[in-house]
Every structure is written in C-alpha cells, then in structure tokens.
Amino acid sequence: MALHAEVLGQGPDLVLLHGWGLHGGVWRSLATRLAPAFRLHLVDLPGHGLSRQVPFGRLDDVVDAVALQVPAGATLCGWSLGGLVALRLATRHPGRASRLAFVSTTPCFVQRPDWPHAMARATAESFACDLHAEPAKTIRTFVNLNALGGPQARDRVRELASLLAERGAPSRESLEAALAVLHDEDLRDEVGRIDRPCTVIHGARDALTPADAGRWLAGALPFARFVEIPGAAHLPFVSHPEAVAQALEALHG
C-alpha cells in the first residue's frame, strides 16, 4: 500500500520526511517558500497522517516504503526521525537520492557509552513508559519539547497542535513502533558510506537532538556542510524557514 504524499511546486524533486508523531503538513511554511523552485513531495511516514493504514514496522521496512516515493535523482531531506530514515535510505537504496539534507538529525538518538550527544537512556525509557500509559498526554509533552528553547515557543506549540489535529495522531502501536526505532537504532557506522553531497542543518538550542550530534554527523559524512541556526530549537524549518530554505537551495546549487 502506497504512502500518502502531497506534491506541489515545479522544478527539481525535493522529498521532505517529517519526524515522530507528526505528518508531512509540518513542512507547510517551508514548502510555501520553496514551491516556486522545487517540486516538493511531502510524505506521510507509515502509521502517520494519511499513511495511517500502512504499519510502522522495522526501520528497513519503513525505508523501503519511503523509497517508492523518492523519484530517481531527487534531493531527500529528513527531519529528526525522518532524518534517520533518510540516512538508512541513502545506504540501502543508494541510487534514489542525489543529495541529502538532515535537519535536527542524529544517527543515534539515545546515549551509548561512547556517544554522549543524545537523550539519556533513562529519559528515553521513561518516555516510552509514559507513551504506553497515556499516549495523548505524551504526545502533548513531545510537542512542547519540539519547541523548547526556540523563539515564540508557545506559538510553535499551538501551531504543531493544530497541524496534528488536521490528520489525527498516530495510533499508540505506530507511535511505540517508531519510538522503538529511535531507541534502538545506531547508524554511526553507516554514515561514512554516504558519498553524495549533504547538508546538516541544526538549531543551536535544540533540546531533543543536541547540536553536537549534528556537528559529528557533518564531520563523519564525506561530503557535507554544517549549518547551525542561532536561536533555533528542534524546529528550525518552522521558526527560521528562510535560513533552512537558503541552505537547501545552496545544497542543490
């Protein structure tokens, strides 16, 4: 079953992948800015948005479903969970994307003994327990964390809550499956195999994925540029759409 994708604009193909618990509509303000220059594909990941009927399973299953929505030669841009999907897609389906952008992305979301640039394991496990017990309340908490530290945080929270209501929250099962991917996957060893031009975009005040994770990712990718956005948190494409748009335009050349 195909994933839902909203397609708009004209120009080279640019595929946008959203993060955990949300849907492709989260890119709307950035898409409005980029539509005159790109043919945009705003994909709803499995189990999310209007792709709710497609189960969110293992990371490779998600990647295979997304790959069918990526035109050959497209630029692929992923945010947070979407960035993790883009990382794996770049190595599992190397012929699909010609360029990649990673927004608020880390190859490993949870701390390991040799990886401090991430969420503490105890925090991640507590979040998973809260999600199982009270999914609606946990989604609200997560929406707040997305905006924490950024400008106009209350406005960002209201905007995300409104967007989520448009297509409804994913089921608890889909949320738990996606959270398990974030908790378990560690793609650091795969990063060096991505031999295409990349841009890593990170908010300096990101409270969910530290900017140091973005710096590491940019340094480990063979052909990457790091763009840090001062004042931005986990949602730089919402709070600073012009800066993100310029970074994507520069990547495309």
C-alpha positions in Angstrom: 0.0 0.0 0.0 1.5 3.4 -1.1 2.3 6.1 1.4 0.4 9.4 1.1 2.4 12.3 -0.4 1.3 15.8 -1.1 3.1 17.1 -4.3 3.3 20.8 -5.1 5.5 23.2 -6.9 7.6 23.0 -10.0 11.3 22.2 -10.5 13.8 19.6 -9.3 12.3 17.0 -7.0 12.7 17.6 -3.2 11.3 14.9 -0.9 10.6 16.0 2.7 10.3 13.5 5.6 8.7 14.5 8.9 9.5 13.4 12.4 7.9 11.2 15.1 4.2 11.6 15.8 3.5 14.3 13.1 2.9 14.3 9.3 4.0 16.0 6.1 2.0 19.1 6.8 4.6 20.2 9.3 6.7 21.4 6.4 4.0 23.8 5.1 5.7 27.1 5.8 9.0 25.9 4.3 7.1 24.3 1.3 5.4 27.7 0.6 8.8 29.3 0.4 10.4 26.5 -1.8 7.4 25.7 -4.1 8.5 28.2 -6.9 11.9 26.5 -7.2 11.2 22.8 -6.4 8.7 20.0 -7.0 8.1 19.1 -3.4 6.9 15.7 -2.1 5.6 16.0 1.5 5.5 12.3 2.5 3.5 11.0 5.5 5.6 8.2 7.0 4.0 4.8 7.7 1.5 4.9 10.6 1.4 8.7 10.5 -1.0 11.2 9.0 -2.8 9.9 5.9 -0.5 6.9 5.8 -2.0 5.6 9.0 -3.1 2.4 7.2 0.5 1.4 6.5 2.1 -0.2 9.6 5.2 1.4 11.0 7.5 -1.7 11.3 11.2 -2.2 11.3 13.4 0.7 10.0 14.2 -1.2 6.8 10.5 -1.7 6.1 9.8 2.0 6.6 12.8 2.9 4.3 11.6 0.5 1.6 8.1 2.1 1.6 9.6 5.6 1.5 12.0 4.7 -1.3 9.0 4.2 -3.6 8.0 7.8 -3.1 11.5 9.2 -4.0 12.0 10.0 -7.7 15.4 9.0 -9.0 17.8 11.8 -8.6 15.7 13.7 -6.1 17.1 15.6 -3.1 16.0 14.0 0.1 15.5 16.0 3.3 14.6 14.4 6.6 13.8 15.9 10.0 14.6 14.1 13.2 13.0 10.6 12.7 12.8 11.4 9.0 16.5 12.2 9.0 17.2 8.7 10.4 15.0 7.2 7.6 17.0 9.3 5.1 20.3 8.1 6.5 19.3 4.4 6.1 17.7 5.0 2.7 20.9 6.5 1.4 22.8 3.3 2.1 20.0 0.8 1.5 18.8 2.4 -1.8 21.9 4.4 -2.9 20.5 5.1 -6.4 17.5 7.1 -5.2 18.7 10.4 -3.9 21.4 12.5 -5.5 21.7 14.9 -2.5 20.6 14.7 1.2 19.8 17.2 3.9 19.4 16.3 7.5 17.5 18.6 9.8 17.8 18.2 13.6 19.1 14.7 12.9 21.3 12.3 14.9 22.5 8.9 13.8 21.8 7.7 17.3 19.1 9.2 19.4 19.9 7.5 22.8 23.1 7.8 24.7 25.7 4.9 24.5 28.9 4.6 26.5 30.8 6.2 23.6 28.0 8.5 22.4 27.1 11.4 24.8 25.4 13.6 22.2 21.9 12.2 22.7 19.0 11.7 25.1 19.8 9.9 28.3 18.7 6.3 28.2 16.7 6.7 31.4 14.8 9.6 29.9 14.0 7.6 26.7 12.8 4.7 28.7 10.6 6.9 30.9 9.1 8.5 27.8 8.3 5.0 26.3 6.5 4.1 29.6 4.5 7.3 29.6 3.5 6.7 25.9 2.2 3.3 26.7 0.2 4.5 29.7 -1.0 7.9 28.4 -0.4 8.4 24.7 -2.4 11.6 24.3 -0.7 13.3 27.2 2.7 12.1 26.0 2.1 13.5 22.5 1.4 16.9 24.1 4.6 16.7 26.1 6.5 15.9 22.9 5.0 18.8 21.1 6.2 21.1 23.9 9.7 19.6 23.7 9.9 20.3 20.0 9.5 24.0 20.6 11.5 24.2 23.9 14.3 26.7 23.7 13.2 28.3 20.4 11.6 31.7 19.6 7.9 32.1 20.2 7.7 28.7 21.8 4.1 29.0 22.7 3.1 29.9 19.2 5.1 26.9 17.9 3.3 24.6 20.3 -0.1 25.9 19.2 0.9 25.6 15.5 2.0 22.0 16.0 -1.1 21.0 17.9 -3.2 22.5 15.1 -1.3 20.6 12.5 -1.6 17.3 14.4 -5.4 17.8 14.7 -5.7 18.1 10.9 -4.8 14.4 10.3 -5.1 13.0 13.8 -2.4 11.5 15.9 -1.0 8.1 15.0 -2.2 5.0 16.9 -0.3 4.1 20.1 1.0 1.0 18.3 2.5 3.1 15.5 4.0 5.6 17.9 5.5 2.8 20.0 7.0 1.1 16.9 8.5 4.4 15.7 9.8 5.2 19.2 11.5 1.8 19.3 13.3 2.6 16.1 14.6 5.8 17.7 15.6 4.0 20.9 17.3 1.0 19.2 19.0 2.2 16.0 22.6 3.3 15.8 23.6 4.3 12.3 27.0 5.8 13.1 28.9 3.0 11.2 26.9 3.7 8.1 27.4 7.4 7.8 30.8 7.2 6.1 29.3 5.2 3.2 27.1 8.1 2.0 29.1 9.5 -0.9 26.7 12.2 -2.1 26.6 16.0 -1.3 24.9 16.5 2.1 23.9 19.4 4.3 23.3 19.1 8.0 21.0 21.7 9.5 20.7 22.1 13.2 19.2 24.6 15.7 21.8 25.8 18.2 19.2 25.5 21.0 17.8 22.0 20.1 16.6 20.3 23.3 15.9 16.9 21.7 18.9 16.3 19.5 22.0 18.3 20.6 23.8 20.4 18.1 27.0 18.4 18.8 25.3 15.4 17.2 24.8 17.4 14.1 28.4 18.5 14.1 29.5 14.9 14.4 27.2 13.9 11.6 28.6 16.6 9.3 32.1 15.7 10.2 31.6 12.0 9.5 29.8 12.4 6.2 32.4 12.5 3.4 30.8 15.5 1.5 28.9 17.6 4.0 28.3 21.1 5.1 27.1 22.0 8.6 24.6 24.9 9.0 23.9 25.9 12.6 20.9 28.3 13.0 21.3 30.5 16.1 18.2 30.8 18.3 16.5 27.8 16.6 15.4 24.7 18.6 14.2 21.3 17.2 12.0 23.0 14.5 14.3 25.3 12.6 12.2 25.0 9.4 9.2 26.4 11.3 11.0 29.1 13.3 13.6 30.0 10.7 12.2 28.9 7.3 14.2 31.3 5.3 17.5 30.1 6.7 16.6 26.5 6.1 15.4 27.3 2.5 18.6 29.0 1.7 20.6 26.0 3.0 18.6 23.7 0.8 18.9 25.9 -2.2 22.7 26.0 -1.7 22.8 22.2 -1.5 21.0 21.9 -4.8 23.3 24.5 -6.4 
